[in-house]
Every structure is written in structure tokens, then in C-alpha cells.
Amino acid sequence: MHAAVLRYFDQVARLGSIRRAAEALHVASSAVNRQILKLEAEVGTPLFERLRSGVRLTAAGELL
């Protein structure tokens, strides 16, 4: 796990939105989403619940 991926995870968790996290990090939302999906694959479980209004941490995401 790289520091950038953890920074992306932290921003998405804090802001509740991949788009808003991407804006805060000055990167494309597709890049943030790709890294979050990669992290979820690495840990073997979803870390965020995808909602119409954004994202919310799962129990596993809260542990990370």
C-alpha cells in the first residue's frame, strides 16, 4: 500500500465523495476511483458503500 493510496482513502472517507476528494487532491476522479478499487481488491473487501449521494465507509473501511 502506497502513501498516495492511503491519502486518497482518507480524503474520500472524510469528504464522503470520490469527486470531492479528487478536487481536493487536484487529480482526476477516475484516478481516485481506480486506486480505491485497487485498494479494495488488495484487502479483499469493499471499504466504501456506494450511494447516490456519495460514499460511506463500510465496517471494514472504518477499521482501516
VEXROLO-276468 format. One line per field, with one value per residue: residue in one letter; x, y, z of N, C-alpha, C in turn; chain. Coordinates in steps of 0.05 Angstrom, whole numbers, padded with zeros to 5 digits. Layout:
! VEXROLO-276468
residuo <- a, ...
nX <- X, ...
nY <- Y, ...
nZ <- Z, ...
caX <- X, ...
caY <- Y, ...
caZ <- Z, ...
cX <- X, ...
cY <- Y, ...
cZ <- Z, ...
cadena <- A, ...
END
This chain:
! VEXROLO-276468
residuo <- m, h, a, a, v, l, r, y, f, d, q, v, a, r, l, g, s, i, r, r, a, a, e, a, l, h, v, a, s, s, a, v, n, r, q, i, l, k, l, e, a, e, v, g, t, p, l, f, e, r, l, r, s, g, v, r, l, t, a, a, g, e, l, l
nX <- 00017, 00013, 00032, 00004, -00044, -00067, -00074, -00112, -00154, -00164, -00182, -00228, -00259, -00264, -00290, -00333, -00343, -00320, -00312, -00308, -00263, -00225, -00223, -00203, -00153, -00131, -00131, -00155, -00221, -00229, -00179, -00175, -00218, -00201, -00156, -00179, -00212, -00171, -00146, -00187, -00190, -00140, -00144, -00186, -00240, -00299, -00290, -00318, -00386, -00424, -00465, -00521, -00513, -00460, -00406, -00399, -00364, -00353, -00358, -00308, -00278, -00278, -00246, -00197
nY <- -00023, 00043, 00109, 00149, 00124, 00114, 00167, 00183, 00148, 00168, 00220, 00211, 00183, 00224, 00265, 00240, 00232, 00213, 00247, 00298, 00289, 00280, 00331, 00360, 00337, 00350, 00317, 00271, 00246, 00195, 00172, 00171, 00137, 00090, 00077, 00068, 00024, -00012, -00015, -00038, -00088, -00107, -00112, -00146, -00137, -00095, -00026, 00019, 00038, 00048, 00102, 00139, 00192, 00196, 00166, 00118, 00095, 00025, -00026, -00052, -00013, 00027, 00003, 00005
nZ <- 00000, -00018, 00002, -00025, -00040, 00010, 00025, -00013, 00003, 00055, 00044, 00013, 00051, 00090, 00062, 00039, -00015, -00078, -00121, -00096, -00064, -00103, -00126, -00082, -00078, -00126, -00171, -00223, -00218, -00236, -00228, -00172, -00160, -00186, -00155, -00105, -00117, -00129, -00079, -00049, -00074, -00060, -00004, -00002, 00008, 00005, 00019, 00019, 00017, -00039, -00054, -00080, -00066, -00055, -00020, 00034, 00090, 00099, 00150, 00149, 00124, 00163, 00200, 00175
caX <- 00000, 00029, 00022, -00016, -00069, -00078, -00083, -00137, -00174, -00170, -00198, -00255, -00273, -00270, -00308, -00357, -00347, -00296, -00308, -00298, -00236, -00207, -00219, -00185, -00126, -00122, -00128, -00180, -00238, -00224, -00154, -00182, -00235, -00185, -00139, -00196, -00219, -00147, -00142, -00208, -00182, -00117, -00152, -00205, -00267, -00306, -00284, -00339, -00413, -00430, -00492, -00527, -00503, -00431, -00397, -00398, -00347, -00364, -00345, -00280, -00266, -00274, -00222, -00172
caY <- 00000, 00067, 00132, 00163, 00109, 00120, 00195, 00182, 00135, 00186, 00243, 00201, 00178, 00249, 00282, 00225, 00233, 00210, 00272, 00320, 00281, 00285, 00360, 00369, 00326, 00360, 00295, 00263, 00228, 00167, 00163, 00165, 00113, 00067, 00070, 00058, -00003, -00028, -00020, -00057, -00114, -00115, -00121, -00167, -00130, -00067, -00007, 00040, 00032, 00068, 00112, 00160, 00218, 00194, 00140, 00116, 00073, 00000, -00033, -00057, 00013, 00040, -00009, 00013
caZ <- 00000, -00020, 00017, -00041, -00038, 00036, 00025, -00028, 00020, 00076, 00033, 00006, 00076, 00104, 00047, 00031, -00043, -00094, -00137, -00078, -00056, -00126, -00128, -00060, -00083, -00152, -00190, -00236, -00201, -00245, -00215, -00144, -00160, -00193, -00133, -00084, -00125, -00126, -00050, -00041, -00084, -00044, 00023, -00006, 00016, 00000, 00041, 00017, 00005, -00059, -00052, -00100, -00057, -00049, -00009, 00063, 00099, 00110, 00176, 00143, 00118, 00188, 00213, 00162
cX <- 00018, 00016, 00001, -00043, -00082, -00088, -00110, -00160, -00183, -00188, -00226, -00271, -00281, -00292, -00333, -00363, -00320, -00291, -00297, -00269, -00217, -00202, -00200, -00156, -00115, -00114, -00155, -00195, -00234, -00199, -00159, -00198, -00219, -00167, -00155, -00204, -00195, -00142, -00162, -00201, -00159, -00125, -00174, -00234, -00274, -00300, -00304, -00364, -00419, -00460, -00496, -00514, -00474, -00423, -00397, -00380, -00363, -00350, -00315, -00265, -00260, -00250, -00196, -00165
cY <- 00025, 00090, 00147, 00150, 00114, 00149, 00197, 00171, 00154, 00209, 00234, 00196, 00204, 00265, 00267, 00225, 00230, 00235, 00294, 00314, 00287, 00315, 00370, 00360, 00336, 00338, 00288, 00244, 00199, 00155, 00155, 00139, 00088, 00058, 00058, 00029, -00022, -00035, -00040, -00085, -00125, -00126, -00142, -00162, -00101, -00049, 00016, 00028, 00055, 00076, 00132, 00187, 00218, 00167, 00142, 00092, 00049, -00005, -00039, -00031, 00029, 00029, 00000, 00042
cZ <- 00000, -00005, 00001, -00040, -00012, 00038, 00010, -00010, 00042, 00067, 00026, 00031, 00090, 00089, 00038, 00002, -00058, -00110, -00120, -00069, -00079, -00130, -00107, -00065, -00110, -00171, -00202, -00217, -00210, -00232, -00186, -00143, -00166, -00170, -00109, -00091, -00122, -00097, -00040, -00050, -00068, -00017, 00022, 00004, 00009, 00024, 00042, 00006, -00014, -00058, -00075, -00092, -00051, -00040, 00021, 00069, 00107, 00137, 00171, 00137, 00143, 00203, 00201, 00170
cadena <- A, A, A, A, A, A, A, A, A, A, A, A, A, A, A, A, A, A, A, A, A, A, A, A, A, A, A, A, A, A, A, A, A, A, A, A, A, A, A, A, A, A, A, A, A, A, A, A, A, A, A, A, A, A, A, A, A, A, A, A, A, A, A, A
END
